[in-house]
Amino acid sequence: MKSVFLSLFFLSLVTHAQKLEYATLTIPDSLKQNANVVVRLNEVLVNIPSQKEMVVKTKTVTTVLNELGLSYLDLSENHDKNRKITKIEAVVYDAFGKELKSFKRKDFRDVSVADGVSIFNDNRALYLDYTPTVYPFTMVFETEVSTSNTAFLQPWSPMEGYLVSVQKSNMTITYKPELKLKVKEINFSGQATIEKTETASSISYAAKNVVARKREELSPGFAKVFPIVYFALENFSLENVEGTATNWAEFGKWYYQSLLADTEEIPVETQAKIKQLVGDEKNPITIAKLIYKYVQEKTRYVSVQVGIGGWKPMLAKEVDKLGYGDCKALTNYTRALLKTVGVDSYYTVVYAGRDDTKDLQEDFASVQGNHVILTLPTDKGFVWLECTSQVQPFGFQGDFTDDRNVLLIKPDGGSIVKTKTFTEIDNKRILKGNYSISAEGHLKGQVTIVSNGLQYDAHFNKIRMSKEDQIKVYKEEFSNINNLSIKKINLSDNSQAVEFGEELALEAEGYAQNTGGKLMFALNAFDQSNYVPKKHKSREFPFQVLRGYTEESEVEIVLPEGYIVEAKPDGIQLDTEFGSYKIEFKVLTSNKILCARKLVIKKGQYDKTKYESYRKFRETLAKNDNSKIIITKA
């Protein structure tokens, strides 16, 4: 009886210790600093016994310290007909390690992962919608998934995001050696805290006590500064279609033969229509323009998440019949139409996104990318077509797919090439205008703006906005002008030249401040930049200016009758490695002044030691953009 009592006593102690393991007090202070979340454990175990079989077990223990950390918590697991969830459960603990509630599979909602416009979608997720009653709390989340898809192996990083500390993280992949696991480590230099273990049939990475980092302004993308490991199999299966990815040429050939070759058929009636549209035209660019316009007018974009892992496009004849498709379907449809009239084009895989330019990794052939576009080869280089847009000009990418490595898929193989890089000269915005100031300080003026390159991309959709939204946008653009009233808006979109024009008539009561009979106002009313990067006492990472641009303006200012200039800004010229800035104020007549400004910002990645210099450059130009004149009655 005594031994039974002791056994129960020690069992109670062990149970109590397990709960204490999740207590917030056991987290080192260093991991709480700058953190909204502390990942106590992130464990991923991957077993790949064959080319068509993979089991992934995950366990995460996450302490959410405050409400700001709640958005980090992901309590979901995807599933479809080839990806089965065999285990999913969660337990939540309070700050003292006391269990608050446990959740089983029945507590998880089975939801579609559609993006709101999908018409076909066989991808779903089990999702737990948890609303905490108190902070901090700790969530233990465990899943097990089996799949026949071995084309996608999740990467590993000891970092989980900004303002997130990691107490322990490890990932192990066990695999059949014949499958040939490929590994690529990025940003590992000086990472002594990462442990790596490798055998002939397994590989493991682990890290402990990784402190949270704050996001620094203008930092490069997460994967460009933090350590990350990518994994891929040379011999994989994409939903029961076996493939090989020794190199990009081989992978591209497999991609074409397995995913594209049997999707190109166009109905005879449509072939005849396209041939009639093209007529006797021989120039492939002119032909492509005609077909691109045809696709824009005939089709619309929707998300379609069916087919081989969302990678195989809908049949071209189905797109022709239905009039819609996703990026894969519309790109492939355009390619098939071009093929019917003898124009070659290449289905092209890309990582799309405006906030960062993410490359397909040139030395790591594998299933990558999140979007597809179409590439037209010419004697002068490649022409890039965004087939999902009904309004994008022919051959103009914009900032969604610019300046990054992409994969061309051709019948004889794949190859990595780079999309167009828009320079600061390409991305130009030219403003000309005039305004007058009344004796009461009111402003009345006109502005004409012409935008090219990525400046065009930033503005050309204004023409499709409602008048109400247009006015809202312009009030944001000219936010330095109080009491602004937009009296006229005239917009023009020259898609052939990729040039956007804006003509505005503006008025503002009390633009000039009246102090003691004197009027004071900023001469540069229409072309101000108030952006100044945040100050960092000690910066950890380099900084990046993702895209360069040029702004030029000339504005004539008419002063009220009977007033003379008491004080006028001198202007300034700055030349730096980040770009240049010049603003000058020329007196034309006794009551006319010309404000001429030119700003050139260069793209580039710079050492962290130069951040303060860049910040001061932006601070100086913002100050001079807002420099004021004082006029008084004669």
C-alpha positions in Angstrom: 0.0 0.0 0.0 2.9 2.3 0.9 4.5 1.8 -2.5 1.2 2.5 -4.3 0.9 5.8 -2.4 4.5 6.8 -3.3 3.9 6.0 -6.9 0.8 8.2 -7.0 2.7 10.9 -5.1 5.6 10.9 -7.6 3.1 10.8 -10.6 1.5 13.9 -9.2 4.8 15.6 -9.0 5.7 14.7 -12.6 2.3 15.9 -13.8 2.7 19.2 -11.8 6.2 19.6 -13.3 4.9 19.2 -16.8 2.5 22.0 -16.2 5.2 24.2 -14.7 7.1 23.6 -17.9 4.6 25.9 -19.7 4.5 28.5 -17.0 5.5 32.0 -18.1 7.9 32.4 -15.2 10.1 29.7 -16.7 10.9 31.8 -19.8 14.3 33.5 -19.6 14.0 37.3 -19.4 16.2 37.6 -22.5 13.5 35.8 -24.6 10.8 38.1 -23.3 12.6 41.3 -24.3 11.1 42.8 -27.5 8.8 39.8 -27.9 5.1 39.5 -28.3 5.4 35.8 -28.6 7.8 33.1 -27.3 7.9 29.9 -29.2 8.8 27.4 -26.4 9.1 24.5 -28.9 8.8 24.1 -32.7 9.4 20.5 -33.6 8.9 19.1 -37.1 9.6 15.5 -37.9 9.4 14.5 -41.6 9.5 10.9 -42.8 9.7 10.1 -46.5 9.9 6.3 -47.0 9.1 6.4 -50.7 8.8 8.8 -53.7 5.0 8.9 -53.2 4.7 8.9 -49.4 5.5 11.4 -46.7 4.4 11.8 -43.1 4.9 15.1 -41.3 4.5 15.4 -37.5 4.6 18.8 -35.9 4.4 20.1 -32.3 4.4 23.7 -31.4 4.3 25.2 -27.9 3.6 28.9 -28.2 3.4 31.5 -25.4 1.4 34.6 -26.5 2.5 37.3 -24.1 0.0 40.0 -25.2 -2.7 40.8 -27.6 -0.3 42.0 -30.3 1.1 38.4 -30.5 -2.3 36.8 -31.1 -2.1 37.2 -34.9 1.1 35.0 -34.9 -0.9 32.0 -33.6 -1.7 29.6 -36.5 -4.0 26.8 -35.4 -4.7 25.3 -38.8 -3.7 22.4 -41.1 -4.4 22.1 -44.8 -5.9 19.0 -46.3 -7.2 17.7 -49.6 -7.8 14.4 -51.4 -4.1 13.6 -51.3 -3.2 15.2 -48.0 -4.8 13.5 -45.0 -4.8 14.8 -41.4 -4.4 11.8 -39.1 -4.0 13.8 -35.9 -4.9 17.3 -34.8 -5.3 18.6 -31.2 -4.5 21.5 -29.0 -4.3 22.4 -25.3 -4.2 25.9 -23.8 -2.5 26.7 -20.5 -2.6 29.9 -18.3 0.4 31.9 -17.2 1.0 29.4 -14.3 1.0 26.3 -16.5 -2.5 25.3 -15.5 -4.6 23.7 -18.2 -7.5 25.8 -19.3 -9.0 23.8 -22.1 -8.2 21.0 -24.5 -9.4 20.7 -28.1 -9.9 17.6 -30.2 -10.5 17.2 -34.0 -14.2 17.7 -33.6 -13.5 21.2 -32.2 -11.8 22.3 -35.4 -13.8 23.9 -38.2 -13.4 22.4 -41.7 -13.1 25.4 -43.9 -12.3 26.1 -47.6 -9.0 28.0 -48.1 -10.5 29.9 -51.0 -9.5 33.5 -51.4 -13.0 34.8 -51.9 -13.1 34.5 -55.7 -12.4 30.9 -56.2 -14.9 29.0 -58.3 -13.2 25.6 -58.1 -11.3 24.7 -54.9 -10.5 21.3 -53.4 -8.1 22.7 -50.8 -9.5 22.8 -47.3 -8.2 23.3 -43.7 -9.0 22.3 -40.2 -9.0 25.5 -38.2 -9.4 26.3 -34.5 -10.8 29.8 -33.8 -9.5 30.5 -30.3 -10.3 33.7 -28.5 -8.2 34.0 -25.3 -9.7 35.2 -22.1 -6.5 36.2 -20.5 -2.8 37.0 -21.4 -0.3 35.5 -21.3 -1.3 32.0 -22.3 0.4 29.0 -23.8 -1.0 26.9 -26.7 0.3 23.4 -27.4 -0.7 22.4 -30.9 0.1 19.0 -32.5 -0.7 17.6 -35.9 0.2 14.6 -38.1 -0.3 14.6 -41.9 0.3 12.0 -44.5 0.5 12.8 -48.2 1.5 11.4 -51.5 3.0 14.7 -52.5 6.7 14.9 -51.9 7.4 17.9 -54.2 7.1 20.4 -51.4 9.3 20.2 -48.2 8.9 23.0 -45.8 12.0 25.1 -45.1 13.4 25.5 -41.6 14.6 28.7 -39.9 15.5 29.3 -36.2 13.6 32.6 -36.6 9.9 32.6 -36.6 9.3 36.3 -37.4 9.9 39.8 -35.9 9.0 40.3 -32.2 9.1 36.5 -31.8 11.6 34.7 -29.6 12.4 31.0 -30.0 13.3 28.8 -27.0 13.8 25.6 -29.0 13.3 24.7 -32.6 14.3 21.6 -34.5 13.5 19.8 -37.7 14.4 16.3 -38.8 13.9 14.8 -42.2 14.3 11.0 -42.6 14.3 9.9 -46.2 15.0 7.0 -48.6 18.6 7.8 -49.9 17.6 7.0 -53.5 15.3 10.0 -53.5 18.4 12.3 -53.1 17.6 15.1 -50.7 19.0 18.5 -51.7 19.7 21.1 -49.1 20.5 24.8 -49.4 21.5 26.9 -46.4 21.2 30.7 -46.7 22.6 33.4 -44.3 24.3 30.8 -42.1 27.6 32.7 -41.8 28.3 33.3 -38.1 25.3 31.3 -36.9 27.1 29.3 -34.1 23.8 28.6 -32.3 22.5 26.3 -35.1 23.3 22.6 -34.7 23.3 20.3 -37.7 23.3 16.5 -37.7 23.5 14.4 -40.8 23.5 10.7 -41.8 23.1 8.9 -45.1 19.3 8.9 -44.7 18.5 11.8 -42.4 19.3 15.4 -41.6 18.5 17.5 -38.6 18.7 21.2 -37.7 18.2 22.7 -34.2 18.6 26.0 -32.4 17.9 27.2 -28.9 17.3 30.6 -27.2 17.0 32.8 -30.2 16.0 36.3 -29.1 13.3 38.4 -30.7 14.3 41.1 -33.2 12.5 44.3 -33.9 11.7 45.1 -37.5 14.0 47.8 -38.8 12.7 50.2 -41.4 13.8 49.5 -45.0 15.2 46.0 -44.0 15.5 43.6 -46.9 13.0 40.7 -47.0 13.1 38.2 -44.1 14.8 35.5 -46.1 17.5 37.9 -47.2 18.8 38.5 -43.7 17.9 35.6 -41.4 19.2 32.0 -41.7 16.9 29.6 -43.5 17.3 26.1 -44.9 15.5 24.9 -48.1 14.9 21.2 -48.8 13.9 19.4 -52.0 14.0 15.9 -53.4 15.6 15.3 -56.8 13.1 12.5 -57.3 9.7 13.6 -56.1 6.0 13.1 -56.7 3.5 15.8 -57.4 0.2 14.2 -56.6 1.1 10.8 -58.2 3.0 12.3 -61.1 6.6 11.4 -60.6 9.2 14.0 -61.4 13.0 14.6 -61.4 14.7 17.9 -60.6 18.5 17.4 -61.0 18.7 20.8 -62.8 16.4 23.4 -64.2 16.7 22.1 -67.7 15.5 18.7 -66.7 12.9 20.0 -64.3 11.5 22.3 -67.0 11.2 19.5 -69.5 9.3 17.4 -66.9 7.1 20.3 -66.1 6.2 20.8 -69.8 5.6 17.2 -70.5 3.7 16.4 -67.3 1.7 19.6 -66.7 1.4 21.5 -69.9 1.6 19.4 -73.0 -1.9 18.0 -72.9 -3.6 21.3 -72.0 -3.1 23.3 -75.3 -6.0 22.2 -77.5 -8.0 25.1 -78.8 -11.5 24.6 -80.4 -11.5 24.7 -84.2 -14.0 27.6 -84.1 -11.7 29.7 -82.0 -8.7 28.8 -84.1 -10.5 30.2 -87.1 -11.5 33.4 -85.2 -7.9 34.0 -84.1 -6.5 33.4 -87.6 -9.1 35.9 -89.0 -8.1 38.4 -86.2 -4.4 38.1 -87.2 -5.0 38.2 -90.9 -1.8 38.6 -93.0 0.2 40.1 -90.1 3.7 38.6 -89.8 5.2 40.6 -87.0 5.1 38.3 -83.9 4.9 41.3 -81.6 1.9 42.8 -83.4 0.2 39.4 -83.5 0.8 39.0 -79.7 -0.7 42.4 -79.1 -3.8 41.4 -80.9 -4.2 38.2 -79.1 -3.3 39.7 -75.7 -6.1 42.3 -76.2 -8.5 39.4 -77.3 -7.7 37.5 -74.0 -8.2 40.7 -71.9 -11.6 41.3 -73.5 -12.8 37.7 -73.4 -11.6 36.5 -70.0 -11.5 37.4 -66.4 -9.3 36.2 -63.5 -10.6 33.9 -60.8 -8.7 31.6 -58.4 -8.8 27.9 -59.4 -7.2 25.6 -56.9 -7.7 22.2 -58.6 -5.5 20.1 -60.8 -2.1 18.8 -59.8 -1.5 20.5 -56.5 -2.8 23.7 -58.0 0.0 23.6 -60.5 -1.6 22.1 -63.6 -3.6 24.7 -65.6 -7.1 24.2 -66.7 -7.4 23.0 -70.2 -7.2 25.8 -72.8 -10.5 24.7 -74.3 -12.2 25.0 -70.9 -11.0 28.5 -70.5 -12.2 29.3 -74.0 -15.6 27.9 -73.1 -16.0 29.4 -69.6 -14.2 32.8 -70.1 -12.3 32.7 -66.8 -9.3 31.1 -65.1 -6.5 31.7 -62.7 -3.0 32.8 -63.5 -2.0 29.4 -64.8 -5.1 29.0 -66.9 -5.1 32.4 -68.5 -1.3 32.3 -69.2 -1.6 28.8 -70.7 -4.6 29.9 -72.8 -2.8 32.9 -74.2 0.2 30.6 -75.0 -2.1 28.2 -76.8 -3.7 30.9 -78.9 -0.3 32.2 -79.9 0.7 28.7 -80.8 -2.2 28.4 -83.2 -0.8 31.2 -85.3 2.9 30.1 -85.1 4.1 32.5 -82.4 6.3 30.9 -79.7 5.9 31.9 -76.0 6.9 30.4 -72.7 4.9 29.6 -69.6 6.9 31.3 -66.9 7.0 30.6 -63.1 7.7 33.5 -60.7 7.6 34.5 -57.1 5.3 37.5 -57.4 4.9 40.3 -54.9 5.2 44.1 -54.7 6.9 44.4 -51.3 9.9 42.3 -52.1 11.7 40.9 -55.2 12.1 37.3 -54.4 14.1 35.2 -56.8 13.7 31.6 -57.9 16.9 30.1 -56.6 19.1 29.6 -59.6 21.3 26.8 -58.0 18.4 24.9 -56.4 16.1 23.3 -59.0 12.8 22.4 -57.3 9.1 23.3 -57.3 9.1 27.0 -56.5 7.1 30.1 -57.2 3.6 31.4 -56.5 2.5 32.9 -59.9 2.9 32.4 -63.6 3.3 34.9 -66.5 4.0 34.5 -70.2 7.3 35.3 -71.9 7.6 36.2 -75.5 11.1 35.8 -77.0 12.1 38.5 -79.5 15.3 39.5 -81.3 15.7 42.3 -78.7 15.1 40.2 -75.6 12.0 39.1 -73.8 8.6 40.6 -73.6 6.7 39.8 -70.4 2.9 39.4 -70.4 0.7 39.6 -67.2 -2.3 37.5 -68.4 -4.5 37.9 -65.3 -5.1 41.7 -65.8 -7.8 43.1 -68.1 -6.2 46.5 -68.0 -2.4 46.0 -67.9 -0.6 47.4 -71.0 0.9 44.8 -73.3 4.5 44.0 -72.3 4.3 46.0 -69.0 5.0 44.0 -65.9 4.8 46.6 -63.2 6.2 46.0 -59.7 4.4 42.6 -59.2 7.0 40.6 -61.2 9.8 43.0 -62.0 13.5 42.5 -61.3 13.7 38.8 -60.3 14.8 35.4 -61.5 12.0 33.4 -63.1 11.8 30.0 -64.8 11.0 29.6 -68.5 9.2 26.4 -69.3 10.0 25.2 -72.8 9.4 21.8 -74.5 13.1 21.1 -74.5 13.7 22.2 -70.9 13.7 25.0 -68.4 16.0 28.0 -67.9 16.4 30.7 -65.3 16.2 34.3 -66.7 15.7 37.7 -65.0 12.7 40.0 -65.6 13.0 43.6 -66.5 14.6 45.9 -64.0 13.1 49.4 -63.9 15.7 52.0 -63.2 15.3 55.4 -61.6 15.3 56.8 -65.2 12.4 54.5 -66.2 10.3 55.4 -63.2 9.8 59.1 -63.9 7.1 61.5 -62.8 7.1 65.0 -64.3 4.9 67.7 -62.8 4.2 71.1 -64.2 1.8 73.6 -62.7 1.0 77.1 -61.4 -0.9 78.7 -58.6 -1.7 82.1 -57.3 -2.0 83.3 -53.7 -4.7 85.9 -52.9 -4.3 88.6 -50.3 -6.5 86.4 -48.0 -4.0 83.6 -48.3 -6.2 81.4 -50.6 -4.6 79.1 -53.2 -5.9 78.5 -56.7 -3.9 76.5 -59.3 -3.6 73.9 -61.9 -1.3 70.8 -62.1 -0.3 68.5 -65.0 1.5 65.2 -64.2 2.9 62.6 -66.5 4.0 59.2 -65.1 6.1 56.5 -66.7 7.6 53.1 -65.6 6.6 52.0 -62.1 5.3 55.5 -61.5 2.7 54.7 -64.2 2.0 51.4 -62.3 1.3 53.3 -59.1 -1.2 55.7 -60.7 -2.9 54.3 -63.8 -5.7 52.6 -61.9 -7.0 56.0 -60.8 -8.9 56.3 -64.1 -11.0 53.3 -63.1 -11.9 54.8 -59.7 -15.1 56.6 -58.8 -15.0 60.4 -58.5 -15.3 60.1 -54.8 -12.3 57.7 -54.5 -10.2 59.9 -56.9 -10.8 62.9 -54.7 -9.8 60.9 -51.6 -6.6 59.7 -53.3 -5.6 63.2 -54.3 -6.3 64.6 -50.9 -3.8 62.0 -49.6 -1.3 62.9 -52.2 -1.5 66.6 -51.5 -1.9 66.1 -47.7 0.4 69.1 -47.1 -2.4 71.4 -48.4 -5.1 72.1 -45.8 -8.7 72.7 -46.9 -7.9 71.3 -50.3 -10.8 71.3 -52.9 -10.4 69.4 -56.2 -12.3 71.4 -58.8 -11.4 69.4 -61.9 -9.9 66.0 -62.7 -8.9 65.0 -66.2 -7.1 61.7 -66.6 -5.6 59.9 -69.7 -4.1 56.5 -70.0 -1.8 56.0 -73.0 -1.3 52.2 -72.7 0.7 52.0 -75.9 3.3 54.4 -74.6 2.7 53.2 -71.0 2.2 56.8 -69.9 -0.4 58.2 -67.5 -1.5 61.8 -67.6 -3.3 63.8 -64.8 -4.7 67.3 -65.1 -6.1 68.9 -61.9 -7.6 72.2 -60.8 -7.1 72.8 -57.1 -8.2 75.4 -54.6 -7.4 75.8 -50.9 -8.6 78.4 -48.4 -6.1 79.7 -46.0 -3.1 77.9 -47.6 -0.9 80.9 -46.6 -0.8 81.7 -42.9 -1.6 85.3 -42.1 0.5 86.5 -39.1 0.5 90.2 -38.4 -0.3 91.2 -41.9 2.3 89.0 -43.4 1.7 85.8 -45.4 3.8 82.7 -44.9 3.5 79.5 -47.0 5.6 76.7 -48.5 6.5 77.6 -52.1 6.6 73.9 -53.1 2.9 73.2 -52.8 2.5 70.4 -55.2 5.6 68.2 -55.0 6.5 67.7 -51.4 8.0 64.6 -49.8 7.6 64.3 -46.1 9.0 60.8 -45.8 11.8 60.5 -43.2 13.0 57.0 -42.1 12.7 56.2 -38.4 15.8 56.8 -36.3 17.5 53.6 -35.0 20.0 54.0 -32.1 21.9 50.8 -33.1 20.9 49.2 -36.3 21.4 45.4 -36.8 20.7 44.8 -40.5 21.5 46.4 -43.8 18.9 48.6 -45.5 17.4 48.4 -48.9 15.9 50.9 -51.3 13.9 48.4 -53.4 13.2 50.6 -56.4 14.6 53.8 -57.7 12.7 56.7 -59.2 12.9 60.3 -60.5 10.6 63.2 -59.8 10.8 66.5 -61.6 8.6 69.6 -61.2 8.3 73.2 -62.2 5.6 75.3 -60.6 5.1 79.1 -61.2 3.7 81.0 -58.2 1.9 84.3 -58.5 2.0 86.5 -55.4 -0.9 88.8 -54.5 -0.8 92.4 -55.9 0.9 94.9 -53.5 3.0 92.3 -51.7 6.8 92.0 -51.7 9.1 89.2 -50.6 10.5 89.7 -47.1 12.2 86.3 -46.8 12.7 83.5 -49.4 14.4 80.1 -49.1 17.7 79.8 -50.9 17.3 76.3 -52.3 19.8 73.5 -52.0 21.6 70.8 -54.1 22.6 67.4 -52.6 24.5 64.6 -54.4 24.9 61.3 -52.5 25.3 57.7 -53.3 21.6 57.2 -52.5 20.6 59.7 -55.1 20.4 63.5 -55.7 18.1 66.4 -54.8 17.9 69.9 -56.1 15.4 72.6 -55.4 15.6 76.2 -56.4 13.4 79.3 -56.2 13.9 81.7 -59.1 12.4 85.2 -58.9 10.9 85.8 -62.4 9.2 89.2 -61.8 8.3 91.3 -58.8 5.3 89.0 -58.2 6.3 85.7 -59.8 8.5 82.9 -58.5 9.4 79.6 -60.2 9.9 76.6 -57.9 12.0 74.0 -59.8 12.7 70.6 -58.1 14.4 67.3 -59.1 14.7 64.2 -56.9 16.5 61.0 -58.0 16.4 58.0 -55.7 18.6 55.1 -56.6 17.8 51.4 -55.8 20.3 49.5 -53.8 21.2 47.6 -50.7 23.5 49.4 -48.3 25.5 48.6 -45.2 23.8 49.4 -41.9 26.5 52.0 -41.1 25.1 54.2 -43.9 21.5 54.2 -42.7 21.9 57.4 -40.7 23.4 59.1 -43.7 20.4 58.1 -45.8 18.0 59.2 -43.1 19.6 62.6 -42.9 19.5 62.9 -46.7 15.7 62.3 -46.6 15.3 64.6 -43.6 17.1 67.4 -45.4 15.0 67.1 -48.6 11.8 66.9 -46.6 12.8 70.1 -44.7 13.6 71.9 -47.9 10.5 70.7 -49.7 8.5 72.5 -47.0 10.7 75.6 -46.8 8.6 78.7 -46.6 8.4 82.2 -48.0 7.3 85.3 -46.1 5.7 88.1 -48.1 4.4 91.4 -46.8 2.5 94.4 -48.1 4.7 96.9 -49.9 
